[in-house]
Amino acid sequence: MSVLDDRLAELGLTIPEVAAPVAAYVPAVVSGHLVYTSGQLPFVAGTLPETGKVGAAVAPERARELAAICVLNGLAAVRSVIGSLDRVTRIVKVVGFVASDPAFTGQPGVINGASELLGDIFGDAGRHARSAVGVAVLPLDSPVEVEFIIEFA
């Protein structure tokens, strides 16, 4: 068991298996000492637990939870290309997309679900630059999608 596995267990979390791509891409790629993840949807056991627009069909609080699930899926993709999450030295950048009702303007609060979980898991190394973007629609009518760049040793 690794140090990060112990931390995840303390938080009551587990990293799932890598989510299968829904199109022509790979879940993550390595370039130098960086891992770039593809956009991660909040799949749980291969299905989306919620669909629709945030601020209409999906409550912002639920979307925040879904953003955290996206992070767990992204960490699975990272682990698949570097072997162990203990190699992560910094979360560099997070980009979150929120399928938003036209009147919804709380995208940063939704993506805080991803950012705060990364901080809980990685501590100071989890502090990162970020964008939170409202969009009309996401793949499979997902409410959120998160991608990130991670530095590793």
Secondary structure, DSSP 8 states (H G I E B T S, - for coil): --HHHHHHHHTT---------SSSS-SEEEETTEEEE--B---BTTB-S--S-BTTTB-HHHHHHHHHHHHHHHHHHHHHHHS-GGGEEEEEEEEEEEEB-TT---HHHHHHHHHHHHHHHHGGGG--EEEEEEES--GGG-SEEEEEEEEE-
